[in-house]
């Protein structure tokens, strides 16, 4: 095993731990809607929400890095360049995440001064981490890029997938720099803030997960490089063609010119299509060539990735992306429904799929199957899709009762929050969050014990 792959295992371990933290604080945040006095004076709702969203971003980022560190030496046939620096920064990364979490939980707030920006909270939604931690992420991303690009240079070779990856790492670093400027004009600040939140997560991450899925499909199904690279190129073209223009659906109501209403409404729904096409084409080709997979959970999670990305990011996103609808849906639980489904389908399922591929290699398993992964797969997806539906119901109430009928007044807001359908949606969301949490624990148990239990795994014949 390469040192890079040993580091990948550490990244996956950290990612799964933070996945649990994200789940815990998501459960806490959901309960606040049922009991607003919960943890009153100890942990405010907004702090729980900050931890929930920030751990979502970090655990996925760690999962992506783990996947690249795993596949890179196999793809280029040599140890990762500068792996010693990556190994050191892994522990720095974990320590920084722990320190930031402690500050968020126990300090929570600071004054309106530079010291608070540097050491407590930057105050910008979704990038609340104090400035020292944000600088640390930039350093980690620079070293990560050096690892990938330096390895390709040292190997004196590249592939279509690695070339796309190297190009993608440049905006992955540069776009995050938008987290630092303190812009006093609110419209200008939001204009550039969305370049970070949308393009960093919805453009560079889409290409990154596309590279990871391409590498995983070749290993999982023996898919030809021609197929995965073709779809990857299509994805890059669509991200370039629709990603930046699709950003316009965030510009409807922040004081930007009205032409963004048309541009943003049309272009933002096309990005998930290539990843769906890549996986469907690979599965079709595998069937046509009578190929067999020896890792059933990895295959199922990859299928969940493809269709979850298309439905959650594409269909659910398109529902609220037209300005005529977004006028009423923006900022409601309808938007939250899309966010949950999109992140789960676009990224989380892919990370879990790669994790099972890694486990098969590290534990020398001929075939991977069993019952535990099925229970976790069912509970996690049932819980997530159920939460998405419950949030959608509550979001509909807000859009119709609070916005369309009530005119977005304070009384309309209160009426919307007290509406029986809204309340039932929040209750259902919490109950299904419990199901999701149970699925997480089953997943962790399966990951920890896979290949170490009685012969349930090895005895299963390969999936067709």
C-alpha positions as CSV (number, residue, x, y, z in Angstrom):
1,X,0.0,0.0,0.0
2,X,1.3,3.5,-0.9
3,X,1.7,6.0,1.9
4,X,-0.8,8.1,0.1
5,X,-3.4,5.4,0.4
6,X,-2.6,5.0,4.1
7,X,-3.3,8.8,4.4
8,X,-6.5,8.3,2.5
9,X,-7.7,5.8,5.1
10,X,-7.1,8.5,7.8
11,X,-9.0,11.0,5.8
12,X,-12.0,8.7,5.5
13,X,-11.9,7.9,9.2
14,X,-12.0,11.7,10.0
15,X,-14.7,12.2,7.4
16,X,-16.9,9.5,8.9
17,X,-16.4,11.0,12.4
18,X,-17.4,14.4,11.2
19,X,-20.4,12.9,9.3
20,X,-21.6,11.8,12.8
21,X,-21.1,15.2,14.2
22,X,-23.0,16.7,11.3
23,X,-25.8,14.2,11.9
24,X,-26.0,15.0,15.7
25,X,-26.2,18.7,15.2
26,X,-28.7,18.3,12.4
27,X,-30.9,16.3,14.8
28,X,-30.5,19.0,17.5
29,X,-31.4,21.7,14.9
30,X,-34.5,19.8,13.8
31,X,-35.6,19.5,17.5
32,X,-35.5,23.2,18.0
33,X,-38.5,23.6,15.7
34,X,-40.5,21.3,18.0
35,X,-39.2,22.8,21.3
36,X,-37.7,26.3,20.8
37,X,-36.6,26.4,24.5
38,X,-34.3,23.4,24.0
39,X,-30.8,24.2,25.4
40,X,-32.0,27.7,26.0
41,X,-29.0,29.9,27.2
42,X,-26.6,27.0,26.5
43,X,-26.5,26.4,22.7
44,X,-28.6,28.7,20.5
45,X,-30.2,27.4,17.4
46,X,-28.0,29.4,15.1
47,X,-24.8,27.9,16.6
48,X,-26.1,24.4,16.2
49,X,-27.0,25.2,12.6
50,X,-23.5,26.7,11.9
51,X,-21.9,23.5,13.2
52,X,-24.3,21.3,11.2
53,X,-23.5,23.1,7.9
54,X,-19.8,23.6,8.5
55,X,-19.2,20.0,9.4
56,X,-21.1,19.0,6.3
57,X,-18.7,20.9,4.2
58,X,-15.6,19.7,6.0
59,X,-16.5,16.0,6.1
60,X,-17.2,16.0,2.4
61,X,-14.0,17.9,1.7
62,X,-12.1,15.3,3.7
63,X,-13.9,12.5,1.9
64,X,-12.9,14.0,-1.5
65,X,-9.3,14.3,-0.4
66,X,-9.3,10.8,0.9
67,X,-10.6,9.5,-2.5
68,X,-8.0,11.4,-4.5
69,X,-5.1,10.3,-2.2
70,X,-6.3,6.7,-2.7
71,X,-6.7,6.7,-6.5
72,X,-3.8,9.1,-7.4
73,X,-0.9,6.7,-7.0
74,X,-2.8,3.9,-8.7
75,X,-3.6,6.2,-11.6
76,X,-0.1,7.5,-12.1
77,X,1.9,4.5,-10.9
78,X,4.0,6.2,-8.2
79,X,3.9,7.5,-4.7
80,X,2.3,10.9,-4.2
81,X,4.8,13.8,-4.4
82,X,5.2,15.7,-1.1
83,X,3.2,13.1,0.8
84,X,5.1,14.0,4.0
85,X,3.6,17.5,3.9
86,X,0.1,16.1,3.3
87,X,0.6,13.7,6.3
88,X,1.5,16.6,8.6
89,X,-1.3,18.8,7.4
90,X,-3.9,16.0,8.0
91,X,-3.2,16.3,11.8
92,X,-3.2,20.1,11.6
93,X,-6.5,20.0,9.7
94,X,-8.1,17.7,12.3
95,X,-6.8,19.8,15.2
96,X,-8.0,23.0,13.6
97,X,-11.5,21.6,13.1
98,X,-11.6,20.5,16.8
99,X,-10.5,24.0,18.0
100,X,-13.0,25.8,15.8
101,X,-15.8,23.5,17.0
102,X,-14.9,24.3,20.7
103,X,-14.9,28.0,19.9
104,X,-18.3,27.8,18.2
105,X,-19.8,25.8,21.1
106,X,-18.3,27.6,24.1
107,X,-17.4,31.1,23.0
108,X,-20.1,31.5,20.3
109,X,-19.9,35.3,19.9
110,X,-17.3,38.1,19.7
111,X,-17.2,41.8,19.3
112,X,-17.4,43.8,16.1
113,X,-13.6,44.0,15.7
114,X,-10.7,42.4,13.9
115,X,-9.9,40.1,16.9
116,X,-13.3,38.4,16.6
117,X,-12.9,37.9,12.9
118,X,-9.5,36.3,13.4
119,X,-10.3,34.1,16.4
120,X,-14.1,33.6,16.8
121,X,-16.3,34.0,13.8
122,X,-16.0,35.8,10.5
123,X,-19.8,36.3,10.5
124,X,-20.4,35.4,6.9
125,X,-23.0,32.7,6.4
126,X,-21.5,29.2,5.6
127,X,-18.0,30.5,6.0
128,X,-18.2,31.4,9.6
129,X,-14.8,29.8,10.5
130,X,-12.4,32.4,12.1
131,X,-9.9,33.8,9.7
132,X,-6.9,31.8,11.0
133,X,-8.8,28.6,10.2
134,X,-9.9,29.8,6.8
135,X,-6.2,30.5,6.0
136,X,-5.4,27.0,7.2
137,X,-7.9,25.6,4.6
138,X,-6.2,27.6,1.9
139,X,-2.8,26.2,2.9
140,X,-4.2,22.6,3.0
141,X,-5.7,23.1,-0.5
142,X,-2.5,24.5,-1.9
143,X,-0.5,21.4,-0.6
144,X,-3.3,19.1,-1.9
145,X,-2.9,20.7,-5.4
146,X,0.9,20.4,-5.1
147,X,0.5,16.7,-4.3
148,X,-1.6,16.1,-7.4
149,X,0.2,18.3,-9.9
150,X,3.7,17.4,-8.5
151,X,2.9,13.7,-8.8
152,X,1.8,14.1,-12.5
153,X,5.0,16.0,-13.2
154,X,7.2,13.5,-11.4
155,X,5.5,10.6,-13.2
156,X,6.0,12.4,-16.5
157,X,2.5,11.3,-17.5
158,X,-1.1,12.2,-17.0
159,X,-4.5,11.0,-18.0
160,X,-7.7,12.8,-19.1
161,X,-9.1,12.5,-15.6
162,X,-6.0,13.8,-13.8
163,X,-5.7,16.7,-16.3
164,X,-9.3,17.7,-15.5
165,X,-8.5,17.3,-11.8
166,X,-5.4,19.5,-11.9
167,X,-7.3,22.3,-13.8
168,X,-10.2,22.0,-11.3
169,X,-7.9,22.5,-8.3
170,X,-6.9,26.0,-9.4
171,X,-10.5,27.5,-9.0
172,X,-10.9,25.3,-6.0
173,X,-8.2,27.3,-4.3
174,X,-8.9,30.7,-5.8
175,X,-12.6,30.8,-5.2
176,X,-12.2,30.2,-1.5
177,X,-10.2,33.4,-1.3
178,X,-13.5,35.2,-1.6
179,X,-14.1,34.2,2.1
180,X,-11.6,36.9,3.2
181,X,-12.6,40.4,2.0
182,X,-14.9,42.5,4.2
183,X,-17.1,44.3,1.7
184,X,-19.3,47.0,3.2
185,X,-21.8,47.2,0.4
186,X,-24.3,44.5,1.0
187,X,-25.2,43.9,-2.7
188,X,-21.6,43.7,-3.7
189,X,-20.8,41.5,-0.7
190,X,-23.6,39.0,-1.6
191,X,-22.6,39.1,-5.3
192,X,-19.1,37.8,-4.6
193,X,-20.2,35.7,-1.6
194,X,-22.3,33.6,-4.0
195,X,-19.2,33.0,-6.2
196,X,-17.8,31.2,-3.2
197,X,-20.9,29.4,-1.9
198,X,-22.2,28.4,-5.4
199,X,-19.2,28.1,-7.6
200,X,-16.9,26.5,-5.0
201,X,-19.5,23.9,-4.0
202,X,-21.6,23.6,-7.1
203,X,-19.0,24.0,-9.8
204,X,-15.5,22.9,-8.6
205,X,-17.0,20.3,-6.4
206,X,-19.1,18.9,-9.2
207,X,-16.0,18.5,-11.4
208,X,-14.1,17.0,-8.4
209,X,-16.7,14.4,-7.7
210,X,-16.9,13.7,-11.4
211,X,-13.2,12.9,-11.4
212,X,-13.6,10.7,-8.4
213,X,-16.6,8.8,-9.8
214,X,-14.7,8.3,-13.1
215,X,-11.8,6.7,-11.3
216,X,-14.2,4.6,-9.1
217,X,-16.3,3.3,-12.0
218,X,-13.2,2.0,-13.8
219,X,-12.3,0.0,-10.7
220,X,-15.8,-1.0,-9.7
221,X,-17.3,-2.0,-13.1
222,X,-14.2,-2.1,-15.3
223,X,-15.7,0.7,-17.3
224,X,-13.6,1.8,-20.2
225,X,-11.6,5.0,-19.8
226,X,-13.1,6.3,-23.0
227,X,-16.6,6.3,-21.6
228,X,-15.8,8.0,-18.2
229,X,-13.5,10.6,-19.7
230,X,-16.0,11.5,-22.4
231,X,-18.7,12.2,-19.8
232,X,-16.2,14.1,-17.7
233,X,-15.4,16.4,-20.6
234,X,-19.1,17.0,-21.1
235,X,-19.5,17.8,-17.4
236,X,-16.6,20.3,-17.6
237,X,-18.3,21.9,-20.7
238,X,-21.6,22.2,-18.9
239,X,-20.1,23.6,-15.8
240,X,-18.3,26.2,-17.8
241,X,-21.4,26.9,-19.8
242,X,-24.1,26.7,-17.1
243,X,-22.2,26.9,-13.8
244,X,-21.3,30.6,-13.9
245,X,-24.5,31.6,-15.6
246,X,-26.5,29.4,-13.4
247,X,-25.2,31.3,-10.5
248,X,-27.7,33.9,-11.5
249,X,-30.5,32.2,-9.6
250,X,-28.9,33.6,-6.5
251,X,-28.9,37.1,-7.9
252,X,-32.7,37.6,-8.1
253,X,-33.2,39.6,-4.9
254,X,-29.9,41.2,-3.9
255,X,-29.9,44.4,-6.0
256,X,-28.4,43.1,-9.2
257,X,-29.7,44.0,-12.7
258,X,-32.9,42.4,-13.8
259,X,-31.4,40.4,-16.7
260,X,-30.2,37.9,-14.1
261,X,-33.8,36.8,-13.7
262,X,-33.8,35.2,-17.2
263,X,-30.2,34.0,-17.2
264,X,-30.3,32.4,-13.8
265,X,-33.7,30.8,-14.3
266,X,-32.6,29.0,-17.5
267,X,-29.0,27.8,-17.0
268,X,-28.9,26.5,-13.4
269,X,-30.7,23.2,-13.9
270,X,-28.3,21.6,-16.4
271,X,-25.2,20.9,-14.3
272,X,-26.1,17.4,-12.8
273,X,-26.9,15.8,-16.2
274,X,-23.3,14.6,-17.1
275,X,-22.7,12.7,-13.9
276,X,-26.0,10.9,-14.3
277,X,-25.0,10.1,-17.9
278,X,-21.6,8.8,-16.9
279,X,-23.0,6.3,-14.3
280,X,-25.9,5.1,-16.4
281,X,-23.6,4.7,-19.5
282,X,-21.1,2.8,-17.3
283,X,-23.8,0.4,-15.9
284,X,-25.3,-0.1,-19.4
285,X,-21.8,-0.9,-20.8
286,X,-21.1,-3.3,-17.9
287,X,-24.4,-5.1,-18.6
288,X,-23.7,-5.3,-22.4
289,X,-20.2,-6.6,-21.8
290,X,-21.5,-9.1,-19.1
291,X,-19.1,-7.5,-16.6
292,X,-19.5,-8.4,-12.9
293,X,-18.9,-6.2,-9.8
294,X,-17.5,-7.7,-6.7
295,X,-18.6,-4.8,-4.5
296,X,-22.4,-4.5,-4.2
297,X,-22.6,-1.7,-1.6
298,X,-20.2,0.4,-3.7
299,X,-22.4,-0.1,-6.8
300,X,-25.6,0.7,-4.9
301,X,-24.2,3.9,-3.4
302,X,-22.8,5.0,-6.7
303,X,-26.3,4.6,-8.3
304,X,-27.7,6.5,-5.4
305,X,-25.1,9.2,-6.1
306,X,-26.1,9.5,-9.8
307,X,-29.8,9.6,-9.4
308,X,-29.7,11.5,-6.1
309,X,-27.6,14.2,-7.8
310,X,-30.0,14.4,-10.8
311,X,-33.1,14.5,-8.7
312,X,-31.9,16.4,-5.6
313,X,-29.7,19.0,-7.4
314,X,-31.4,19.0,-10.7
315,X,-35.1,18.4,-10.3
316,X,-35.5,19.8,-6.8
317,X,-33.2,22.7,-7.7
318,X,-35.2,23.5,-10.9
319,X,-38.5,23.6,-8.8
320,X,-37.2,26.8,-7.1
321,X,-34.9,28.2,-9.6
322,X,-37.4,30.0,-11.9
323,X,-37.8,33.6,-10.6
324,X,-41.6,33.4,-10.7
325,X,-41.4,30.5,-8.1
326,X,-38.3,31.7,-6.3
327,X,-40.0,34.9,-5.3
328,X,-42.2,32.8,-2.9
329,X,-39.9,29.9,-2.2
330,X,-36.6,31.7,-1.4
331,X,-35.5,31.2,2.2
332,X,-38.2,28.8,3.1
333,X,-38.0,25.1,4.1
334,X,-38.6,24.4,0.4
335,X,-35.0,25.7,-0.1
336,X,-33.8,23.6,2.8
337,X,-35.4,20.5,1.2
338,X,-33.4,21.1,-2.0
339,X,-30.2,21.7,0.0
340,X,-30.5,18.4,1.9
341,X,-31.3,16.3,-1.2
342,X,-28.7,18.0,-3.4
343,X,-25.7,17.6,-1.0
344,X,-26.7,14.0,-0.2
345,X,-27.2,13.0,-3.8
346,X,-24.4,15.0,-5.3
347,X,-21.6,14.2,-2.9
348,X,-22.3,12.1,0.2
349,X,-23.4,8.9,-1.6
350,X,-20.3,9.1,-3.8
351,X,-17.9,9.4,-0.8
352,X,-19.6,6.3,0.8
353,X,-19.3,4.4,-2.4
354,X,-15.5,5.0,-2.6
355,X,-15.2,4.1,1.1
356,X,-16.5,0.6,0.3
357,X,-14.1,0.2,-2.6
358,X,-11.2,1.2,-0.2
359,X,-12.4,-1.3,2.4
360,X,-12.5,-4.1,-0.1
361,X,-8.8,-3.4,-1.0
362,X,-7.5,-2.9,2.5
363,X,-9.2,-6.0,3.9
364,X,-8.5,-8.2,0.9
365,X,-12.1,-9.1,0.3
366,X,-12.9,-11.1,-2.8
367,X,-16.6,-10.0,-2.7
368,X,-18.4,-7.4,-0.6
369,X,-22.0,-7.9,0.3
370,X,-24.0,-8.7,3.5
371,X,-27.1,-7.4,5.3
372,X,-25.7,-4.5,7.4
373,X,-25.0,-2.3,4.4
374,X,-28.5,-2.9,3.1
375,X,-30.0,-1.7,6.4
376,X,-27.8,1.4,6.5
377,X,-28.5,2.1,2.8
378,X,-32.2,1.8,3.4
379,X,-32.3,3.9,6.6
380,X,-30.0,6.6,5.4
381,X,-31.8,7.1,2.1
382,X,-35.3,6.6,3.5
383,X,-34.5,9.1,6.3
384,X,-33.0,11.6,3.9
385,X,-35.7,11.4,1.2
386,X,-38.3,11.4,3.9
387,X,-36.8,14.6,5.5
388,X,-36.7,16.1,2.0
389,X,-40.4,15.4,1.6
390,X,-41.3,16.7,5.0
391,X,-39.4,19.9,4.5
392,X,-41.0,20.3,1.1
393,X,-44.5,20.2,2.7
394,X,-43.5,22.8,5.3
395,X,-41.9,24.9,2.6
396,X,-45.1,24.8,0.6
397,X,-47.0,26.2,3.6
398,X,-44.5,29.0,4.0
399,X,-44.5,29.8,0.2
400,X,-48.3,29.9,0.0
401,X,-49.5,31.0,3.5
402,X,-46.7,33.3,4.5
403,X,-45.6,34.7,1.1
404,X,-48.3,34.4,-1.5
405,X,-51.4,34.9,0.6
406,X,-49.9,36.8,3.6
407,X,-47.6,39.1,1.8
408,X,-44.5,38.3,3.9
409,X,-45.6,40.4,6.9
410,X,-44.8,39.5,10.5
411,X,-48.3,38.2,11.1
412,X,-48.1,36.1,7.9
413,X,-44.8,34.6,9.2
414,X,-46.4,33.7,12.5
415,X,-49.4,32.2,10.7
416,X,-47.1,30.1,8.6
417,X,-45.1,28.9,11.5
418,X,-48.4,27.9,13.4
419,X,-50.0,26.3,10.4
420,X,-50.8,22.6,11.1
421,X,-49.2,21.4,7.9
422,X,-46.0,23.3,8.7
423,X,-45.9,21.8,12.2
424,X,-46.6,18.3,11.0
425,X,-43.8,18.7,8.4
426,X,-41.4,19.6,11.2
427,X,-42.5,16.7,13.3
428,X,-42.1,14.3,10.4
429,X,-38.7,15.8,9.6
430,X,-37.4,15.2,13.2
431,X,-38.7,11.6,13.2
432,X,-37.1,10.8,9.9
433,X,-33.9,12.4,11.1
434,X,-33.9,9.8,13.8
435,X,-34.2,7.1,11.1
436,X,-31.3,8.7,9.3
437,X,-29.2,8.8,12.5
438,X,-29.9,5.1,13.0
439,X,-28.7,4.5,9.5
440,X,-25.5,6.3,10.2
441,X,-24.7,4.1,13.2
442,X,-25.4,0.9,11.2
443,X,-23.1,2.2,8.4
444,X,-20.3,2.9,11.0
445,X,-20.7,-0.6,12.4
446,X,-20.6,-2.2,9.0
447,X,-17.5,-0.2,8.1
448,X,-15.8,-1.2,11.3
449,X,-16.6,-4.9,11.1
450,X,-16.6,-5.5,7.3
451,X,-14.5,-8.6,6.6
452,X,-14.0,-9.2,10.3
453,X,-17.4,-10.9,10.9
454,X,-18.3,-14.5,10.2
455,X,-18.2,-15.4,6.5
456,X,-21.3,-13.5,5.5
457,X,-19.3,-11.3,3.2
458,X,-16.9,-13.7,1.5
459,X,-19.6,-16.4,0.9
460,X,-21.8,-14.2,-1.3
461,X,-21.3,-14.6,-5.0
462,X,-20.5,-11.5,-7.1
463,X,-23.4,-9.3,-8.2
464,X,-24.4,-9.5,-11.8
